[in-house]
């Protein structure tokens, strides 16, 4: 009987206007040097990409509009995070006409509170995020 009842609506918050909060995070992705056995069908071959390295996708999402901006960077250090924040704010400002021109981001939400995001604790990051 419970399956016949209507689903409860999603509880989703959003800020009142674009630029009030932007969420930033990083996704670490492994690189591939060659095609794996799932494509070739040959699990016996030397298809491993060990030591190929990593790519880091830096992602920024506006809390109100859910418009996303991302860039692939070589690492997850502050040397990559600071230019990414600059590029993200520039991108959102370029969207003018939709209220996004005000997108100086009053608040930047990062995974810092979850004991991650050590790159967001860098002095250059803090100076930049306060100076917006």
C-alpha positions in Angstrom: 0.0 0.0 0.0 2.9 2.4 0.8 4.0 2.1 -2.9 0.6 3.5 -4.0 1.0 6.7 -2.0 2.5 9.7 -3.8 6.2 10.3 -3.4 7.3 12.9 -0.9 8.6 16.0 -2.7 12.4 16.5 -2.9 13.7 18.8 -0.2 16.0 21.1 -2.0 17.3 24.4 -0.9 18.6 27.2 -3.1 19.7 30.7 -2.5 17.4 33.6 -3.6 19.7 35.0 -6.3 22.7 33.9 -8.4 26.1 34.5 -6.8 25.1 34.2 -3.2 26.9 30.9 -2.8 29.1 28.9 -5.1 30.1 25.4 -4.3 33.6 24.2 -5.3 35.1 20.7 -5.2 37.6 18.6 -7.0 37.2 15.1 -8.5 40.4 13.0 -8.9 40.4 10.9 -12.1 42.9 8.2 -13.1 44.5 8.5 -16.6 44.6 5.7 -19.1 47.6 5.1 -21.4 46.1 2.2 -23.4 42.8 0.4 -23.9 41.8 -2.0 -21.2 40.7 -5.7 -21.4 37.0 -4.8 -21.4 37.4 -3.2 -24.8 40.0 -5.5 -26.3 38.5 -8.7 -24.8 42.0 -10.0 -23.9 42.6 -10.1 -20.2 46.0 -11.7 -20.6 47.7 -8.8 -22.3 49.7 -6.0 -20.6 46.7 -3.6 -20.5 47.4 -1.9 -17.3 47.9 1.8 -17.1 49.8 1.8 -13.8 51.8 5.0 -13.3 49.8 6.9 -15.9 49.0 9.6 -13.3 45.9 11.6 -12.4 43.8 14.5 -13.7 41.9 16.7 -11.3 38.6 18.2 -12.4 37.9 21.4 -10.5 34.1 22.0 -10.4 32.1 25.1 -9.4 28.3 25.2 -9.1 26.2 28.2 -8.5 23.7 27.5 -5.7 20.7 29.3 -7.2 20.9 28.5 -10.9 22.9 25.3 -10.7 25.1 26.6 -13.6 28.4 24.7 -13.5 31.9 25.6 -14.5 34.8 23.1 -14.5 38.4 22.9 -15.6 40.9 20.0 -15.7 44.0 20.9 -13.7 47.3 19.0 -13.2 46.9 18.8 -9.4 44.7 19.7 -6.5 47.1 22.2 -4.8 46.4 25.9 -4.2 48.5 26.6 -7.2 45.7 25.2 -9.3 42.7 26.1 -7.0 43.4 29.8 -6.9 43.5 30.3 -10.7 40.4 28.1 -10.9 38.5 30.4 -8.6 39.5 33.4 -10.6 38.4 31.7 -13.9 35.1 30.6 -12.3 34.2 34.1 -11.1 35.2 35.5 -14.5 33.0 32.9 -16.2 30.0 33.7 -14.1 30.4 37.4 -14.6 30.5 36.8 -18.4 27.0 35.4 -18.3 25.5 38.9 -17.8 21.9 39.6 -18.4 20.6 36.8 -16.3 21.6 38.3 -13.0 24.9 36.4 -13.1 26.8 39.6 -13.8 26.5 40.2 -10.0 28.2 36.8 -9.5 31.0 38.0 -7.3 30.0 35.1 -5.0 29.2 36.4 -1.5 30.2 33.0 -0.1 32.4 30.2 -1.4 31.5 26.7 -0.1 34.3 24.2 -0.1 34.9 20.8 1.4 37.1 22.5 4.0 34.7 21.7 6.8 34.9 18.0 6.1 38.7 17.8 6.9 39.3 17.8 3.1 40.1 20.8 1.0 43.5 21.5 2.4 44.2 23.4 -0.8 41.5 25.9 0.2 43.3 26.8 3.4 46.2 28.3 1.5 46.9 32.0 2.2 46.6 32.9 -1.5 43.2 31.2 -1.7 41.9 33.0 1.4 43.1 36.4 0.1 41.4 35.8 -3.3 38.1 34.6 -1.9 37.9 37.6 0.5 38.9 40.1 -2.2 36.1 39.1 -4.7 
